[in-house]
């Protein structure tokens, strides 16, 4: 008796023998090959497309004849006529095996396909979504054997998909009857599985085969901005991205001022919860509109946020986070519904996953960075800094990961800076100061040219030069230091000390004039002594936090630095190091990870296993509390100097020579004036 | 070496040997003796009180010495001083075993104590509540080992109560932090367990030891009235009972008219859902006030209701229940929260259990009757009739149970009856008509005397005689028939035919005057021909439903009849049988079960195992659909006669002789006038 035909799947390499006439989808399922199907082999969803390969395959030891698969049948012909089937493709549920065959499963037919992140790094996200679609054909009601419609849906899932038990989101129940009748008892259901529930949960249903897609939101809920990616949960494709201001800003710029607001104003926490949820609704609505989809198709949302935002999102008074011992109401990951959070743009049954918090000051946003950047898998010692109003700092390698947060304040985002503004067209985001002439040149957002290049003024006429954004102010301070206009203690020199009228007196201190746009009706853009102090406070906090983790780890240097956060992506590593924001490393060892927290949210949105992974990882992270660590204060004071009072920064010295100036005219500096150069 | 002391618990009889010094509570737990404790043995909750018995116990083979238990310790002394300990009682967690001892566990120290139902039958409810209290001492937060407060609560439950995992009702989370701090990290939590969830669910928390009790509502949500019992979930005691009108009545008197309202008015179902939920909130609030408890202590609610009320409660359009095949959206039992139903009087985390429905016309109320009356455990064949606007009918014994519902309409409740009214003071609820004089005497609600007894008129002067209620109209029709004023076809005779002026012409038919109160400014209370027709329709539907079940079971008689429902409790069995409402059985085989549906709700509220039981039982019940069964129509027509056109009613004949009259004056009756007696 002849052997059954051999079926070999690529790229998995899985192989097995099956009786003549076995559908390719059946063979794939029995071998555990990742071949998608929503309709369960009924030839209507087209998710199980495969490409048979013909000819000799010495590698696999088979020759595939032209008649290895059954001929096209009516179902395939109709599908091709109506929708078009790519050349060489077959429907895996319709084509059956006649002889030895090699079957390629194209990426788009794999459930667990890989999606390349948009960010610079080559990391990919493997699709393993929590919510999946199942097409079912449900028995019609029978008066003589009365059962509920839901019970017959369950019976169909058991018989047709081997799903023995489900639970039902209550808000989905009311819509089930009309859907069943509209679909003629053929419907598609969305089932959500999570580790937090014993069985999959029915969260939506559509008449017939649902082809409108399934979407999720990955939301990075920051103190200042709320950023979200609308993602297709079947393909992993980002359909739309957007961000809006966090409306809580009117209750306080930074986290602690919001906690104070809640403490001082009864019901203040409730009000802040209300406005942030409204903003999320608005954002979700805008994204759905931009992507051209119904908001009812957004069935999952993942949140990452710092602990205060975490509590305010959940409707928990953040007061405990404002005082030692900074106790979180809950630190574990949470599985909720849109209804729990009173989100009204999303369907009430939409599933919400909130990443775990690491500690009272180190939130789910830091967990998301850990998920995205995986310090625990690094061979060398990596310092990851997520720069924002609060900085989340991770230090680690394969042996151990440590985390802390540091209250940098909003200066790095251009707030509390005299000419500061958000990163928007017209904002100076890069600046160079000639060490000889002390004259500046700069670039603004919206124009690629430097201000001393031809055409710059014409191209920026529309926006004007409106202010200076976060990365601009960092460069400005670093350039002032490099050009000898700012001494290590952070004092701006006067015109006589510096030899330039751009350093002009303002009250009892000096400011540096970058650009005077008053003739064009614009502002005078300066760096004031107050701006320098604000940046010094911010960078000292950041550096001290990093240094504290290094102390705890017992090291004086790190192997590499990753700058995360939307802002981190725009920081010039050299200027950051001149400023002493980050520890001294070779410049090529400073990389940007883009919005790593947002990427972590996207990973958790697309991949269920990643949720399990980060829930495990956060438990293993060593938490360091900056607020109560005496050495933090010491590190903070030493980090106030630019770049640093005591740490040597040898790598920085290889590329930059910083003028040894001092502009302190009082008698208490340690030899300042004598060492003045200019 | 001497043996360890022997400890014998009564009433369980469980026994075992324990080392000297073992606390009684510990011994009880190790033996699986049902001894309550909320504080886990800390000597503060007093739930584990026991009574040691001293002297000789030949039955148990032990002598108990006076020093069999340790002396009173400080904890017991303080407890006795502050709260008072009943004579002979000890705290099981404080008293430890020194020698052989017999320990009695009084009923109030048992978790699974038995509670006698208020109803006439001797049946008891065993306490096995889904929600229980646990006192825990929680670790304080530690900045160096940061975990959330909730995570430390979970750790305490695991360490102190051996509860390895819980889930948390989201709405409970926000309140946890203040409770922990107010209680100094000592709190009591309420955990709810159900078959629908894998692990117990945290649903409430109080500072310190919670001694304010734990309450539940058993709600019988009827088409006309909503009745509820507020029950102490620790003792089973009913603290308050009340009922209010279902405000949906303004959308339609009976179920089908409400379904029609939903069909004809877009959004009508939403409106009906809103008003019924508001009414439940009002009722819950009134009951809490009456019992003197905070509504926040009502942590569970059980609902029983017919399928239309079931759907309207849940916010599901009932339209499918108004047309064949009468498909329920879901038939299984449901576990929800107060928040799911937008109930605002109860805490959002209050757990709601809705009993399963049996079929599209046979609801959770019928399931509750089955739970209360247990036809499936009956040795003889019992017919259970729950009389209301819709009648639920169950027929069965140990071998098989059948169920149907029948649309009797509201006539049995006094609605659509010319002089009809609700059962309230002033309503006639019993009537006798003298067969010779044809004169009536009657009783009214609020007065024990008959109208021909001395003092009747004085005692009823305050209320007046205002109308006739459901049981009154049934008696009136039966008495008219017995007195020869009504013929088997349901025609009231005229004055000439009957020889009494109380039978007076009204239009083309006759009415019977019961009482003329017009001189006192009251109504003329009559029974009209229309009233007779309404009662005939109702009783025919009821009888036909019962008969259909008997057909399906293959029997012509039943062994006994149980009348359930608040109204069923007031029906006179003899009159019901004269009317032909129920099949012919010996009169002493007709009993009343009171509000069996409400009792079923109370059982499900107090006993978790009962929920599992009824969920199993409803699946085994044979459902009979009256609306599509041709024989139902035939039975209905035959049942129109009083008592019945074809069924012989031999038991009835033993006690009542019905005059063989006919008042049909047209030529089409079969010999009517010739057989006239009067």
Interface residues (C-beta under 8 A of the other chain):
Chain A: X140 X141 X142 X143 X144 X145 X146 X147 X148 X149 X150 X151 X167 X168 X170 X171 X173 X174 X176 X177 X178 X196 X197 X198 X314 X315 X316 X317 X320 X324 X325 X326 X327 X328 X329 X330 X331 X332 X334 X336 X340 X357 X358 X359 X360 X623 X625 X627 X628
Chain B: X140 X141 X142 X143 X144 X145 X146 X147 X148 X149 X150 X151 X167 X168 X170 X171 X173 X174 X176 X177 X178 X196 X197 X198 X314 X315 X316 X317 X320 X324 X325 X326 X327 X328 X329 X330 X331 X332 X334 X336 X340 X357 X358 X359 X360 X623 X625 X627 X628
